[in-house]
Amino acid sequence: MSLTTVERTILEKYARDAGWEIAAETSEGSVKLFSSFFGETARIQKDGQDLFNLSLSRRLDPARLDSSVRLASGGEFVFSHDEVYKIRAVLRRAAELFASLPDTPLESYRKKLSEFSDAGIQHTEAERLVKERVGQDIYRDALVNYWGGSCAVTGCMLKDALRASHAKPWKDCESDAERLNVYNGFLLTANLDALFDKGYISFTDEGLIMISSHLEPSDLSPLGLSPHLSLRWLEEGHKPFLAYHREHVWKN
């Protein structure tokens, strides 16, 4: 079913607002999207029932996008005419997630380091510090994207209060791929970050908080801790890193 000029204009604007680019090849009934940054594609198509279907090149958990949007049997997101405005939010969230997935931060890191190839800092302490700072900045950006700019536990959205926490510490990682893996840690408020980093808290494979016996019950409230806290969500990719944290960092 063909898109009207107005519909196409609106959909293309939504896509650009959400950080996507419009592909040159198109058809009367669809808008094709791509990103030169995170290398994924998407397609918005109008079907015979006057509905709009959004398909993504890589499948994402619908709960990470918008739980109110209907999902077709083939994995496409379905929008009625009255729901078209939701496409922008879903595309924006998809772009954030695609930009945070493990291969994207690693590729960004490698590209950034190539800028220093002729800077005369190779094989020096300065080189190590530059690499670490670049990597940590990219890792933080990935976590901010993945967690939608809010704490993985509390939902706090005050950017200055959020820290990028590693489950497997930077120095213990065996590769840059591990260091920059968005599943190797969480975006946490400063107090939770400090406690997680020093092993006073960890999380189960179900995302429930684990509080070290090294803390006194009287410490919990001043530290903003409660045994009822949990991660807002947890994916399979987190579990190996959490297992490492529980075994090597957490103060049992």
Secondary structure, DSSP 8 states (H G I E B T S, - for coil): ----HHHHHHHHHHHHHTT-EE-S--BTTEEEEE-TTT--EEEEEE-TTS-EEEEESS---GGGT-TTSEE-TTS-EEE-GGGTTHHHHHHHHHHHHHHHSTHHHHHHHHHHHHTTTTSS-TTSHHHHHHHHHHHHHHHHHHHHHHTTTS-TTT----GGGEEEEESS-GGG-SSHHHHT-TTSEEEEEHHHHHHHHTTSEEE-TT-BEEE-TTS-HHHHTTTT--TT-B-S---GGGHHHHHHHHHHTS--
